[in-house]
Amino acid sequence: MHIGLLGGIGPAATVAYYQRIVARVRASGGRLEMTIVQADIEELVANGRIDNRLAQARAYALLIDQLRGAGAACAAITSLGGHFCLAETERLASLPLVSGIAPIDDHLAAAGFARVGILGTEAVMRTRLFGKLVRTEAVAPHGDLAALGRLYQDVATTGTCTQEQRATLFEAGRGMFEEQGAQAIVLAGTDLGLAFDGNDPGYPVVDALDIHVALLAELALDRASLPA
């Protein structure tokens, strides 16, 4: 199946999606058909800040039309924070959307996690992944979620993570792990690899990007069906 990605939100996450999907498909001996279009991260941040779901859905819909014109059979948003308008986008989209949130609940339940912590944008943390986790309890960091969300958006927008930013993100996860009973921390921001990849924060982490990539690779290999 030819898969389409809404990329650029942020650039580092787009690179991670590309590299990991390619690696999975090649390891299976398959041939990859994939097209990536460039979304505007600043537009997404601005619309997300005021919860302008329809405006962002319309922006996505135009990009999805481009993916369809390129031959894609489905589309995926490479930002979990960018899923805030998923329902609105599904109503406008000319292709089926492959949610990055829906598979997380099943994955966490299968792994036996009863409670997890959430790191990502302010909206993702505040709403515990937009209320889509139903089989596993989720907690958010204590303290100023708005400030932590802004820090994450800075990382996503610049495509870099300073030592100070990394330490703040690690500490937020540690608080949920040590004080709130989280058995693992879900990296529910597709750019969090900039902070966590290759580093040991001292607690278990679940990379939501990897869960989404696994599903997209199975679709690309025609080993899975599009979600209903």
N, CA, C and O of each residue as an XYZ file, in Angstrom:
912
protein
N       0.837     -1.195      0.000
C       0.000      0.000      0.000
C       0.877      1.252      0.000
O       1.856      1.336      0.741
N       0.523      2.199     -0.818
C       1.217      3.480     -0.873
C       0.724      4.333      0.304
O      -0.459      4.664      0.381
N       1.632      4.685      1.214
C       1.237      5.468      2.381
C       1.696      6.917      2.225
O       2.726      7.195      1.611
N       0.913      7.830      2.791
C       1.231      9.252      2.740
C       1.429      9.809      4.135
O       0.686      9.472      5.057
N       2.427     10.660      4.291
C       2.716     11.284      5.578
C       2.575     12.793      5.487
O       3.053     13.418      4.540
N       1.913     13.371      6.484
C       1.904     14.820      6.660
C       3.114     15.144      7.518
O       3.079     14.977      8.737
N       4.174     15.602      6.890
C       5.441     15.812      7.577
C       5.684     17.260      7.949
O       4.826     18.125      7.770
N       6.876     17.499      8.472
C       7.281     18.856      8.809
C       6.829     19.329     10.169
O       7.084     20.478     10.529
N       6.155     18.467     10.953
C       5.570     18.926     12.231
C       5.990     18.020     13.389
O       5.162     17.277     13.916
N       7.282     18.069     13.798
C       8.349     18.871     13.244
C       9.264     18.078     12.316
O       9.055     16.887     12.089
N      10.265     18.745     11.792
C      11.178     18.112     10.842
C      11.890     16.885     11.399
O      12.052     15.894     10.688
N      12.317     16.934     12.656
C      13.032     15.796     13.238
C      12.140     14.569     13.320
O      12.595     13.449     13.084
N      10.871     14.774     13.652
C       9.936     13.654     13.712
C       9.730     13.066     12.324
O       9.627     11.848     12.179
N       9.670     13.912     11.307
C       9.495     13.432      9.939
C      10.653     12.533      9.530
O      10.449     11.481      8.924
N      11.864     12.951      9.864
C      13.051     12.143      9.567
C      12.962     10.798     10.291
O      13.264      9.755      9.710
N      12.547     10.825     11.562
C      12.440      9.586     12.335
C      11.403      8.651     11.727
O      11.645      7.448     11.633
N      10.245      9.183     11.309
C       9.240      8.356     10.645
C       9.839      7.715      9.393
O       9.717      6.509      9.181
N      10.473      8.523      8.584
C      11.031      8.020      7.321
C      12.041      6.914      7.570
O      11.952      5.838      6.979
N      13.001      7.180      8.448
C      14.062      6.211      8.696
C      13.510      4.906      9.262
O      13.923      3.821      8.854
N      12.578      5.017     10.199
C      12.092      3.806     10.873
C      11.156      2.997      9.977
O      11.173      1.767     10.020
N      10.341      3.670      9.168
C       9.486      2.932      8.240
C      10.341      2.220      7.198
O      10.114      1.047      6.901
N      11.323      2.928      6.643
C      12.223      2.312      5.659
C      12.913      1.090      6.255
O      12.993      0.045      5.610
N      13.414      1.219      7.495
C      14.134      0.117      8.126
C      13.227     -1.100      8.310
O      13.647     -2.232      8.066
N      11.997     -0.872      8.734
C      11.069     -1.995      8.955
C      10.702     -2.684      7.638
O      10.670     -3.912      7.560
N      10.430     -1.893      6.621
C      10.029     -2.475      5.340
C      11.200     -3.228      4.717
O      11.023     -4.330      4.198
N      12.387     -2.645      4.764
C      13.566     -3.324      4.203
C      13.855     -4.621      4.943
O      14.203     -5.624      4.320
N      13.713     -4.612      6.275
C      13.981     -5.808      7.065
C      13.026     -6.936      6.707
O      13.346     -8.114      6.870
N      11.851     -6.560      6.218
C      10.864     -7.567      5.813
C      10.991     -7.944      4.351
O      10.235     -8.781      3.858
N      11.944     -7.333      3.647
C      12.157     -7.649      2.240
C      11.110     -7.056      1.321
O      10.960     -7.497      0.182
N      10.385     -6.062      1.804
C       9.331     -5.460      1.000
C       9.795     -4.236      0.234
O      10.935     -3.789      0.365
N       8.891     -3.710     -0.561
C       9.154     -2.502     -1.346
C       8.243     -1.406     -0.814
O       7.041     -1.608     -0.641
N       8.831     -0.248     -0.557
C       8.093      0.851      0.069
C       7.634      1.865     -0.963
O       8.419      2.348     -1.779
N       6.336      2.181     -0.910
C       5.783      3.310     -1.656
C       5.291      4.322     -0.629
O       4.354      4.046      0.120
N       5.917      5.484     -0.595
C       5.575      6.480      0.414
C       5.799      7.881     -0.136
O       6.792      8.142     -0.815
N       4.873      8.774      0.162
C       4.997     10.188     -0.222
C       4.834     11.035      1.032
O       3.970     10.764      1.867
N       5.667     12.060      1.157
C       5.615     12.978      2.297
C       5.326     14.384      1.781
O       5.969     14.850      0.840
N       4.360     15.056      2.399
C       4.104     16.460      2.099
C       4.485     17.304      3.316
O       4.504     16.816      4.446
N       4.783     18.557      3.066
C       5.275     19.455      4.108
C       4.147     20.277      4.700
O       3.591     21.150      4.035
N       3.806     19.996      5.961
C       2.852     20.826      6.689
C       3.599     21.971      7.363
O       4.825     21.948      7.463
N       2.860     22.961      7.819
C       3.444     24.155      8.430
C       3.338     24.050      9.944
O       2.245     24.164     10.498
N       4.470     23.831     10.621
C       4.439     23.646     12.064
C       3.981     24.912     12.795
O       3.315     24.829     13.827
N       4.337     26.075     12.263
C       3.915     27.320     12.907
C       2.396     27.477     12.819
O       1.759     27.928     13.771
N       1.822     27.105     11.679
C       0.368     27.150     11.520
C      -0.297     26.191     12.508
O      -1.305     26.530     13.127
N       0.271     24.994     12.651
C      -0.277     24.019     13.580
C      -0.222     24.531     15.013
O      -1.205     24.429     15.747
N       0.905     25.076     15.412
C       1.043     25.597     16.774
C       0.035     26.709     17.025
O      -0.599     26.746     18.080
N      -0.119     27.621     16.057
C      -1.049     28.740     16.213
C      -2.491     28.245     16.319
O      -3.244     28.715     17.172
N      -2.879     27.309     15.468
C      -4.244     26.785     15.512
C      -4.486     25.959     16.770
O      -5.570     25.999     17.352
N      -3.463     25.208     17.182
C      -3.608     24.410     18.388
C      -3.737     25.265     19.630
O      -4.446     24.902     20.568
N      -3.048     26.410     19.642
C      -3.073     27.283     20.810
C      -4.480     27.813     21.081
O      -4.863     27.987     22.238
N      -5.249     28.070     20.028
C      -6.609     28.603     20.200
C      -7.672     27.547     19.888
O      -8.858     27.854     19.770
N      -7.220     26.300     19.758
C      -8.125     25.172     19.499
C      -8.977     25.394     18.259
O     -10.169     25.088     18.244
N      -8.342     25.933     17.210
C      -9.053     26.176     15.948
C      -8.972     24.903     15.104
O      -8.156     24.789     14.189
N      -9.828     23.969     15.435
C      -9.774     22.649     14.813
C     -10.149     22.685     13.335
O      -9.526     22.007     12.517
N     -11.156     23.468     12.994
C     -11.609     23.484     11.614
C     -10.547     24.071     10.690
O     -10.321     23.554      9.596
N      -9.893     25.153     11.128
C      -8.859     25.761     10.291
C      -7.717     24.780     10.037
O      -7.224     24.671      8.914
N      -7.301     24.073     11.079
C      -6.203     23.125     10.895
C      -6.650     21.940     10.055
O      -5.881     21.436      9.236
N      -7.884     21.491     10.249
C      -8.395     20.379      9.439
C      -8.432     20.759      7.961
O      -8.116     19.940      7.098
N      -8.814     21.994      7.673
C      -8.836     22.445      6.277
C      -7.423     22.468      5.694
O      -7.219     22.112      4.534
N      -6.449     22.889      6.507
C      -5.059     22.895      6.039
C      -4.581     21.475      5.764
O      -3.937     21.214      4.748
N      -4.896     20.569      6.666
C      -4.542     19.171      6.451
C      -5.208     18.618      5.193
O      -4.575     17.916      4.405
N      -6.489     18.940      5.010
C      -7.247     18.376      3.891
C      -6.600     18.725      2.547
O      -6.573     17.898      1.635
N      -6.086     19.937      2.429
C      -5.412     20.330      1.191
C      -4.162     19.491      0.956
O      -3.870     19.095     -0.172
N      -3.434     19.227      2.026
C      -2.226     18.408      1.908
C      -2.579     16.956      1.593
O      -1.878     16.292      0.829
N      -3.655     16.475      2.177
C      -4.090     15.101      1.912
C      -4.517     14.950      0.458
O      -4.315     13.896     -0.144
N      -5.106     16.000     -0.107
C      -5.435     15.974     -1.539
C      -4.167     15.792     -2.374
O      -4.176     15.080     -3.378
N      -3.077     16.438     -1.956
C      -1.804     16.275     -2.666
C      -1.312     14.832     -2.569
O      -0.821     14.267     -3.546
N      -1.449     14.247     -1.383
C      -1.029     12.858     -1.211
C      -1.855     11.928     -2.093
O      -1.324     11.000     -2.703
N      -3.153     12.185     -2.153
C      -4.012     11.366     -3.005
C      -3.599     11.503     -4.479
O      -3.569     10.521     -5.221
N      -3.286     12.731     -4.883
C      -2.850     12.942     -6.257
C      -1.555     12.229     -6.578
O      -1.296     11.878     -7.729
N      -0.731     12.012     -5.541
C       0.541     11.309     -5.738
C       0.370      9.794     -5.707
O       1.321      9.048     -5.940
N      -0.851      9.348     -5.418
C      -1.115      7.914     -5.427
C      -1.232      7.258     -4.078
O      -1.400      6.041     -4.000
N      -1.147      8.035     -3.000
C      -1.256      7.455     -1.658
C      -2.663      6.906     -1.429
O      -3.648      7.452     -1.926
N      -2.736      5.809     -0.662
C      -4.023      5.187     -0.332
C      -4.486      5.526      1.068
O      -5.627      5.244      1.432
N      -3.606      6.131      1.862
C      -3.953      6.542      3.223
C      -3.018      7.669      3.630
O      -2.029      7.949      2.952
N      -3.340      8.310      4.742
C      -2.522      9.422      5.214
C      -2.350      9.332      6.722
O      -3.213      8.809      7.427
N      -1.230      9.847      7.210
C      -0.950      9.851      8.647
C      -0.338     11.192      9.033
O       0.495     11.741      8.312
N      -0.761     11.704     10.171
C      -0.230     12.951     10.723
C       0.953     12.599     11.613
O       0.806     11.821     12.556
N       2.119     13.160     11.326
C       3.337     12.801     12.062
C       3.535     13.665     13.295
O       4.652     14.087     13.596
N       2.453     13.925     14.002
C       2.479     14.707     15.236
C       1.283     14.279     16.074
O       0.142     14.367     15.619
N       1.535     13.813     17.301
C       0.402     13.443     18.151
C      -0.354     14.688     18.596
O      -1.582     14.667     18.679
N       0.365     15.774     18.883
C      -0.315     17.030     19.193
C      -1.167     17.491     18.031
O      -2.209     18.119     18.218
N      -0.710     17.170     16.815
C      -1.446     17.528     15.611
C      -2.713     16.728     15.411
O      -3.464     16.984     14.471
N      -2.966     15.752     16.289
C      -4.205     14.966     16.229
C      -5.377     15.669     16.917
O      -6.470     15.108     16.995
N      -5.162     16.885     17.416
C      -6.240     17.555     18.169
C      -7.482     17.779     17.316
O      -8.577     17.938     17.856
N      -7.331     17.794     15.997
C      -8.460     17.999     15.087
C      -8.683     16.779     14.209
O      -9.131     16.903     13.069
N      -8.372     15.595     14.738
C      -8.471     14.381     13.925
C      -9.890     14.156     13.411
O     -10.080     13.855     12.232
N     -10.881     14.297     14.278
C     -12.266     14.046     13.859
C     -12.684     15.001     12.752
O     -13.337     14.595     11.790
N     -12.309     16.273     12.886
C     -12.651     17.258     11.864
C     -11.934     16.957     10.546
O     -12.499     17.122      9.465
N     -10.679     16.512     10.655
C      -9.918     16.184      9.453
C     -10.508     14.969      8.746
O     -10.584     14.941      7.518
N     -10.922     13.975      9.510
C     -11.507     12.777      8.905
C     -12.740     13.111      8.073
O     -13.002     12.469      7.055
N     -13.495     14.118      8.510
C     -14.703     14.487      7.770
C     -14.377     15.193      6.454
O     -15.183     15.172      5.524
N     -13.201     15.817      6.371
C     -12.825     16.571      5.178
C     -11.857     15.824      4.272
O     -11.734     16.155      3.093
N     -11.173     14.826      4.804
C     -10.055     14.202      4.100
C     -10.519     13.355      2.927
O     -11.553     12.689      2.992
N      -9.741     13.390      1.858
C     -10.025     12.583      0.672
C      -9.384     11.202      0.749
O      -9.532     10.398     -0.171
N      -8.666     10.917      1.849
C      -8.061      9.606      2.087
C      -8.362      9.158      3.517
O      -8.598      9.999      4.384
N      -8.357      7.855      3.777
C      -8.475      7.375      5.158
C      -7.268      7.832      5.973
O      -6.144      7.855      5.471
N      -7.506      8.196      7.235
C      -6.428      8.606      8.123
C      -6.040      7.452      9.037
O      -6.899      6.738      9.553
N      -4.734      7.279      9.231
C      -4.206      6.250     10.130
C      -3.794      6.943     11.421
O      -2.731      7.561     11.482
N      -4.619      6.847     12.439
C      -4.377      7.541     13.692
C      -3.108      7.045     14.372
O      -2.809      5.851     14.363
N      -2.368      7.980     14.960
C      -1.213      7.608     15.759
C      -1.579      7.347     17.200
O      -0.757      6.833     17.959
N      -2.811      7.693     17.604
C      -3.239      7.532     18.994
C      -3.948      6.202     19.204
O      -3.724      5.534     20.214
N      -4.803      5.811     18.261
C      -5.626      4.608     18.445
C      -4.815      3.362     18.801
O      -5.242      2.607     19.674
N      -3.648      3.108     18.160
C      -2.920      1.874     18.476
C      -2.221      1.886     19.829
O      -1.821      0.833     20.327
N      -2.069      3.067     20.431
C      -1.326      3.161     21.687
C      -2.058      2.443     22.812
O      -1.439      1.741     23.611
N      -3.373      2.618     22.875
C      -4.160      2.003     23.939
C      -3.992      0.483     23.918
O      -3.761     -0.133     24.959
N      -4.107     -0.116     22.740
C      -3.952     -1.570     22.619
C      -2.538     -2.005     23.009
O      -2.351     -3.020     23.679
N      -1.556     -1.229     22.582
C      -0.164     -1.570     22.877
C       0.094     -1.556     24.382
O       0.719     -2.475     24.912
N      -0.375     -0.533     25.066
C      -0.138     -0.418     26.509
C      -0.837     -1.538     27.265
O      -0.277     -2.104     28.204
N      -2.061     -1.857     26.855
C      -2.800     -2.929     27.514
C      -2.101     -4.270     27.303
O      -1.982     -5.072     28.229
N      -1.639     -4.504     26.071
C      -0.957     -5.766     25.775
C       0.343     -5.895     26.563
O       0.753     -7.001     26.915
N       0.988     -4.767     26.839
C       2.237     -4.772     27.604
C       1.994     -4.906     29.105
O       2.940     -5.077     29.873
N       0.733     -4.830     29.527
C       0.390     -5.006     30.927
C       0.511     -3.769     31.792
O       0.573     -3.871     33.017
N       0.546     -2.597     31.166
C       0.644     -1.366     31.944
C      -0.734     -0.950     32.457
O      -1.676     -0.801     31.678
N      -0.843     -0.765     33.763
C      -2.095     -0.299     34.354
C      -2.136      1.220     34.438
O      -3.209      1.817     34.358
N      -0.970      1.851     34.598
C      -0.903      3.318     34.700
C       0.370      3.802     34.020
O       1.448      3.248     34.238
N       0.241      4.834     33.199
C       1.388      5.415     32.503
C       1.364      6.928     32.656
O       0.319      7.521     32.922
N       2.516      7.538     32.486
C       2.615      8.994     32.433
C       2.691      9.455     30.994
O       3.117      8.708     30.113
N       2.277     10.687     30.760
C       2.213     11.233     29.406
C       3.110     12.464     29.294
O       3.016     13.383     30.108
N       3.975     12.477     28.286
C       4.759     13.658     27.932
C       4.430     14.044     26.495
O       4.293     13.176     25.632
N       4.302     15.352     26.233
C       4.017     15.832     24.890
C       3.618     17.292     24.932
O       4.105     18.048     25.773
N       2.741     17.693     24.034
C       2.254     19.070     24.062
C       1.358     19.275     25.276
O       0.936     18.316     25.922
N       1.077     20.537     25.575
C       0.197     20.826     26.712
C      -1.149     20.122     26.551
O      -1.654     19.520     27.498
N      -1.730     20.198     25.354
C      -3.046     19.594     25.139
C      -2.993     18.083     25.298
O      -3.896     17.488     25.886
N      -1.946     17.460     24.782
C      -1.797     16.001     24.901
C      -1.695     15.594     26.362
O      -2.319     14.618     26.778
N      -0.912     16.333     27.146
C      -0.752     16.000     28.567
C      -2.026     16.292     29.350
O      -2.475     15.474     30.153
N      -2.595     17.451     29.111
C      -3.785     17.865     29.883
C      -4.960     16.933     29.640
O      -5.700     16.611     30.570
N      -5.140     16.493     28.392
C      -6.281     15.650     28.044
C      -5.939     14.161     28.086
O      -6.782     13.322     27.767
N      -4.697     13.827     28.480
C      -4.240     12.438     28.479
C      -4.491     11.804     27.117
O      -5.238     10.833     26.988
N      -3.856     12.370     26.119
C      -3.988     11.904     24.734
C      -5.427     12.035     24.246
O      -5.997     11.114     23.662
N      -5.994     13.218     24.508
C      -7.333     13.563     24.025
C      -8.391     12.566     24.496
O      -9.390     12.330     23.817
N      -8.147     11.982     25.685
C      -9.122     11.067     26.268
C      -9.259      9.745     25.552
O     -10.235      9.029     25.771
N      -8.295      9.395     24.688
C      -8.409      8.188     23.869
C      -7.819      6.946     24.539
O      -7.947      5.843     24.006
N      -7.176      7.108     25.694
C      -6.687      5.932     26.409
C      -7.806      5.440     27.312
O      -8.170      6.119     28.272
N      -8.346      4.286     27.021
C      -9.477      3.769     27.797
C      -9.126      2.487     28.552
O      -9.818      2.126     29.504
N      -8.067      1.800     28.144
C      -7.703      0.531     28.782
C      -6.563      0.678     29.777
O      -6.264     -0.251     30.528
N      -5.931      1.837     29.783
C      -4.823      2.106     30.690
C      -5.009      3.498     31.286
O      -5.305      4.447     30.559
N      -4.839      3.630     32.594
C      -4.944      4.937     33.239
C      -3.722      5.775     32.903
O      -2.601      5.269     32.867
N      -3.947      7.062     32.656
C      -2.845      7.965     32.318
C      -2.806      9.131     33.287
O      -3.845      9.621     33.729
N      -1.597      9.571     33.615
C      -1.408     10.735     34.470
C      -0.532     11.742     33.733
O       0.238     11.387     32.841
N      -0.670     12.998     34.124
C       0.118     14.087     33.537
C       1.080     14.623     34.592
O       0.855     14.431     35.787
N       2.143     15.289     34.166
C       3.082     15.842     35.142
C       2.412     16.870     36.054
O       1.513     17.603     35.641
N       2.870     16.901     37.293
C       2.458     17.973     38.187
C       3.169     19.262     37.755
O       4.192     19.220     37.073
N       2.611     20.401     38.162
C       3.269     21.673     37.863
C       2.664     22.369     36.666
O       1.507     22.140     36.314
N       3.457     23.219     36.048
C       3.007     24.105     34.980
C       3.037     23.363     33.639
O       4.076     23.294     32.982
N       1.893     22.813     33.244
C       1.831     22.086     31.978
C       2.037     23.008     30.784
O       2.599     22.601     29.768
N       1.577     24.257     30.909
C       1.734     25.199     29.805
C       3.218     25.444     29.519
O       3.636     25.467     28.361
N       4.006     25.625     30.573
C       5.438     25.867     30.395
C       6.135     24.635     29.825
O       6.995     24.749     28.951
N       5.760     23.457     30.325
C       6.368     22.233     29.817
C       5.968     22.003     28.357
O       6.775     21.544     27.549
N       4.722     22.325     28.029
C       4.272     22.213     26.649
C       5.014     23.154     25.723
O       5.360     22.788     24.599
N       5.260     24.378     26.197
C       6.016     25.339     25.380
C       7.440     24.848     25.160
O       7.995     25.001     24.072
N       8.027     24.259     26.191
C       9.385     23.721     26.052
C       9.403     22.638     24.976
O      10.291     22.611     24.123
N       8.430     21.760     25.025
C       8.384     20.700     24.012
C       8.184     21.284     22.611
O       8.821     20.834     21.658
N       7.317     22.270     22.481
C       7.097     22.882     21.163
C       8.363     23.558     20.647
O       8.629     23.548     19.445
N       9.144     24.145     21.555
C      10.418     24.738     21.148
C      11.353     23.666     20.586
O      12.025     23.885     19.578
N      11.392     22.510     21.243
C      12.214     21.400     20.766
C      11.747     20.946     19.383
O      12.555     20.740     18.477
N      10.424     20.795     19.238
C       9.877     20.327     17.962
C      10.121     21.325     16.838
O      10.457     20.937     15.719
N       9.953     22.604     17.136
C      10.073     23.636     16.114
C      11.517     23.804     15.644
O      11.776     23.965     14.452
N      12.452     23.766     16.593
C      13.863     23.972     16.241
C      14.542     22.699     15.772
O      15.553     22.758     15.072
N      13.997     21.547     16.148
C      14.637     20.288     15.792
C      15.882     20.000     16.596
O      16.713     19.189     16.188
N      16.021     20.665     17.752
C      17.169     20.450     18.632
C      16.691     20.392     20.078
O      15.621     20.901     20.411
N      17.493     19.768     20.928
C      17.164     19.688     22.353
C      18.424     19.979     23.155
O      19.419     19.265     23.033
N      18.385     21.014     23.966
C      19.535     21.369     24.794
C      19.597     20.448     26.018
O      18.632     19.753     26.338
N      20.730     20.457     26.681
C      20.879     19.662     27.901
C      19.876     20.113     28.963
O      19.320     19.287     29.687
N      19.648     21.417     29.052
C      18.688     21.928     30.035
C      17.276     21.457     29.716
O      16.541     21.047     30.614
N      16.893     21.513     28.445
C      15.564     21.036     28.050
C      15.424     19.543     28.313
O      14.386     19.084     28.790
N      16.477     18.786     27.999
C      16.446     17.341     28.244
C      16.269     17.049     29.734
O      15.485     16.177     30.110
N      16.987     17.769     30.565
C      16.894     17.551     32.013
C      15.488     17.848     32.519
O      14.983     17.135     33.386
N      14.849     18.889     31.991
C      13.490     19.235     32.402
C      12.498     18.149     32.002
O      11.627     17.779     32.789
N      12.627     17.644     30.791
C      11.741     16.577     30.317
C      11.964     15.294     31.116
O      11.007     14.619     31.493
N      13.225     14.962     31.370
C      13.524     13.765     32.160
C      12.929     13.883     33.562
O      12.380     12.915     34.089
N      13.037     15.053     34.157
C      12.531     15.246     35.515
C      11.013     15.159     35.558
O      10.446     14.624     36.512
N      10.352     15.681     34.532
C       8.886     15.583     34.468
C       8.464     14.117     34.406
O       7.505     13.719     35.068
N       9.164     13.323     33.624
C       8.868     11.901     33.559
C       9.164     11.199     34.868
O       8.400     10.337     35.302
N      10.267     11.564     35.499
C      10.647     10.934     36.761
C       9.603     11.198     37.845
O       9.315     10.326     38.664
N       9.044     12.394     37.843
C       8.024     12.718     38.835
C       6.808     11.819     38.705
O       6.265     11.352     39.706
N       6.375     11.573     37.462
C       5.223     10.692     37.255
C       5.552      9.255     37.633
O       4.700      8.537     38.156
N       6.789      8.834     37.371
C       7.212      7.468     37.656
C       7.365      7.236     39.164
O       6.909      6.219     39.686
N       7.998      8.166     39.853
C       8.318      7.966     41.263
C       7.209      8.421     42.205
O       7.057      7.862     43.291
N       6.432      9.428     41.805
C       5.462     10.015     42.738
C       4.005      9.702     42.390
O       3.136      9.773     43.259
N       3.727      9.355     41.122
C       2.343      9.140     40.716
C       2.042      7.699     40.314
O       0.941      7.395     39.855
N       2.996      6.838     40.482
C       2.758      5.422     40.237
C       2.746      4.999     38.784
O       2.264      3.912     38.466
N       3.261      5.827     37.897
C       3.326      5.438     36.481
C       4.344      4.318     36.312
O       5.467      4.402     36.808
N       3.940      3.281     35.614
C       4.837      2.153     35.368
C       5.771      2.408     34.187
O       6.810      1.760     34.059
N       5.403      3.336     33.342
C       6.231      3.739     32.198
C       5.784      5.128     31.769
O       4.684      5.566     32.106
N       6.626      5.806     31.036
C       6.303      7.133     30.513
C       6.133      7.025     29.004
O       7.033      6.570     28.297
N       4.970      7.448     28.520
C       4.693      7.426     27.083
C       5.252      8.699     26.454
O       4.862      9.805     26.829
N       6.147      8.546     25.518
C       6.668      9.688     24.767
C       5.621     10.030     23.715
O       5.705      9.606     22.563
N       4.633     10.810     24.146
C       3.471     11.124     23.310
C       3.686     12.420     22.543
O       2.762     13.206     22.337
N       4.905     12.614     22.136
C       5.288     13.716     21.270
C       6.315     13.163     20.307
O       7.347     12.650     20.738
N       6.060     13.253     19.026
C       6.911     12.555     18.061
C       8.308     13.149     17.930
O       9.166     12.571     17.264
N       8.546     14.303     18.561
C       9.892     14.882     18.553
C      10.638     14.610     19.849
O      11.760     15.087     20.015
N      10.047     13.856     20.773
C      10.710     13.597     22.044
C      11.938     12.708     21.901
O      12.751     12.618     22.821
N      12.075     12.057     20.760
C      13.299     11.311     20.509
C      14.535     12.187     20.566
O      15.624     11.706     20.878
N      14.378     13.476     20.265
C      15.511     14.399     20.344
C      16.068     14.464     21.756
O      17.257     14.723     21.943
N      15.218     14.232     22.753
C      15.667     14.237     24.146
C      16.029     12.850     24.644
O      17.008     12.685     25.372
N      15.238     11.840     24.251
C      15.352     10.524     24.869
C      16.193      9.518     24.096
O      16.805      8.645     24.712
N      16.246      9.608     22.764
C      16.979      8.600     21.990
C      18.451      8.559     22.397
O      19.137      9.581     22.395
N      18.920      7.370     22.745
C      20.324      7.205     23.126
C      20.634      7.623     24.541
O      21.799      7.645     24.937
N      19.609      7.957     25.317
C      19.813      8.385     26.695
C      18.925      7.556     27.625
O      17.807      7.195     27.259
N      19.416      7.260     28.811
C      18.656      6.503     29.807
C      18.127      7.465     30.870
O      18.903      7.992     31.666
N      16.794      7.703     30.889
C      16.250      8.638     31.871
C      16.101      8.028     33.258
O      15.808      8.742     34.217
N      16.298      6.723     33.377
C      16.179      6.080     34.681
C      14.817      5.459     34.937
O      14.519      5.062     36.063
N      13.987      5.371     33.907
C      12.670      4.756     34.023
C      12.249      4.244     32.643
O      12.793      4.685     31.631
N      11.283      3.316     32.593
C      10.866      2.778     31.289
C      10.114      3.819     30.466
O       9.349      4.616     31.010
N      10.333      3.808     29.162
C       9.608      4.696     28.264
C       8.981      3.885     27.140
O       9.501      2.840     26.749
N       7.863      4.374     26.628
C       7.184      3.792     25.474
C       7.121      4.878     24.409
O       6.494      5.917     24.618
N       7.757      4.650     23.284
C       7.813      5.652     22.217
C       6.594      5.496     21.315
O       6.496      4.532     20.555
N       5.659      6.453     21.402
C       4.432      6.386     20.604
C       4.741      6.425     19.109
O       4.000      5.853     18.308
N       5.818      7.088     18.731
C       6.196      7.139     17.317
C       6.454      5.728     16.786
O       6.041      5.402     15.673
N       7.133      4.891     17.573
C       7.429      3.532     17.139
C       6.151      2.717     16.939
O       6.071      1.899     16.023
N       5.156      2.941     17.793
C       3.891      2.219     17.667
C       3.198      2.601     16.366
O       2.676      1.742     15.656
N       3.196      3.896     16.057
C       2.582      4.385     14.814
C       3.349      3.857     13.601
O       2.750      3.421     12.618
N       4.666      3.902     13.680
C       5.507      3.418     12.582
C       5.258      1.941     12.306
O       5.194      1.524     11.150
N       5.117      1.151     13.369
C       4.891     -0.282     13.191
C       3.613     -0.533     12.392
O       3.589     -1.390     11.508
N       2.554      0.214     12.703
C       1.300      0.058     11.971
C       1.453      0.511     10.522
O       0.983     -0.167      9.609
N       2.105      1.645     10.306
C       2.278      2.156      8.951
C       3.126      1.206      8.104
O       2.860      1.030      6.915
N       4.141      0.600      8.708
C       4.966     -0.358      7.975
C       4.151     -1.584      7.583
O       4.304     -2.103      6.478
N       3.287     -2.051      8.483
C       2.433     -3.200      8.162
C       1.472     -2.856      7.022
O       1.202     -3.693      6.160
N       0.964     -1.638      7.018
C       0.103     -1.210      5.915
C       0.893     -1.144      4.611
O       0.411     -1.570      3.561
N       2.104     -0.609      4.687
C       2.933     -0.513      3.488
C       3.247     -1.887      2.916
O       3.409     -2.040      1.706
N       3.332     -2.887      3.791
C       3.631     -4.246      3.362
C       2.372     -5.044      3.047
O       2.432     -6.236      2.744
N       1.225     -4.358      3.125
C      -0.071     -5.015      2.891
C      -0.325     -6.164      3.853
O      -0.949     -7.165      3.501
N       0.173     -5.999      5.078
C      -0.052     -7.010      6.115
C      -1.133     -6.583      7.101
O      -1.461     -7.324      8.027
N      -1.676     -5.412      6.905
C      -2.723     -4.910      7.785
C      -3.756     -4.192      6.934
O      -3.472     -3.734      5.827
N      -4.952     -4.107      7.475
C      -6.033     -3.394      6.786
C      -6.191     -2.017      7.403
O      -5.871     -1.811      8.574
N      -6.676     -1.090      6.626
C      -6.930      0.248      7.147
C      -7.982      0.183      8.246
O      -8.961     -0.553      8.124
N      -7.784      0.960      9.335
C      -8.768      0.967     10.415
C     -10.133      1.384      9.881
O     -10.235      2.227      8.990
N     -11.170      0.787     10.431
C     -12.539      1.116      9.986
C     -12.899      2.518     10.412
O     -14.005      2.982     10.134
